[in-house]
Amino acid sequence: MRFGEQLKLLREQNGLLQREIAAELKIDTPMYSKIEGGSRKAKRQQVLQLVKFFGLKEEALMSVWLADQIIDLLKEEKHGQSSLLIAGKDLYPHNKVWQ
């Protein structure tokens, strides 16, 4: 699930309007709508604000946000998959997933 989809789900589960979350982030509603719709990226600080706002563990939302960053960076790259495998091995050498 992409970050914007996760935000929409959280918002709907909590019975909130986009303008309420936008106000929490101190941005206008159209900008929040773009984040939720996936046409604009949230900033790291905004993600951390949302973690606190929704009372989540940081990993729950940050992992989805980071995955989106990686997808956006590699989706058009011819060698994206192989570079991801190399990076995974370097970042987590003791994890059997990368071997």
N, C-alpha and C positions, 0 to 999 in steps of 0.2 A: 504494500500500500504506500502510495506516495505521500509526502508531507501534507500537501493541501487537502487530500482526501482524509487523512487522519485528523486534521484540524476541523474539518466539516463534521466528521463523525463525533468528535468530542463536543463540539458546539451544540449539535442537535441532541446528543445524549443529556446535556446539561440544560436544555431548553433555553438557550441563549440566542440572541440576535447578533448578526455580524457587527452592528454598530456598538454593541456592548463590549465585544472583544477589542474592536478598534480603539475604543476609548481607553481600555486598559493598557493598550500598547502605545497610546498617544499618537495614533495615526488616523487618517480619515477612513471612512467606511469603504470608499472605492479602492483604496490601496490594500486594505485588508481583504477585500473581495478578490483582488488579483492574487494575493498570496494563497488564499484558499483555493482559487481556481487554477493555480499553478503557473500563471503567466508572470509572476513576480516572486523573487526569492525573499524569504524572511532572513533577517540578520541573526547572527548567533545570540545577541543580547535579547532579541525578541523571543527566540525559542526558550531561553532561560526564564523570561517573564511568563511565558505561557505554561511552563512546567510548574511554576509557583502558583499561578492563577488556577490551574486545574488540579493542583495537589498531586502531581505525578512524580514518579522517580525520574531523575534527569535522563537516565538511559532510555526510558520509554519513548520520549519524543526526540531527543538528540540523535539517537541511532537512525531514526527515519529521516531526519533532516540531513544528516551526514550522508546517508545512502543516496538521497536526491542529489547532493553535490557531486558525488562520484558518478552517478548515472549521467548527469548533465555534462560532465567533463569527458566521459568516455564513449557516449552513445554514437558519436559520429566518427570515432577513431577506428581505423582499420585494424589496429593491433591492440585495441582496448582490453580484450579478454586476457591476452597473454601478459600485458602490462599489469593488470590487476592481480594475476597469479604471482608475478614476480614481487610486486609490492606486498602482497599478503605474506609471502615467505620471509621477506625482510622485516616486516613489522611484527610478525608472530612466528618466529622460527621454531618454537616448540609445539605449535598447534598442528595436530595430525591432519587437519582439514587441508592444509596447503602442501602436503607431501604427496 
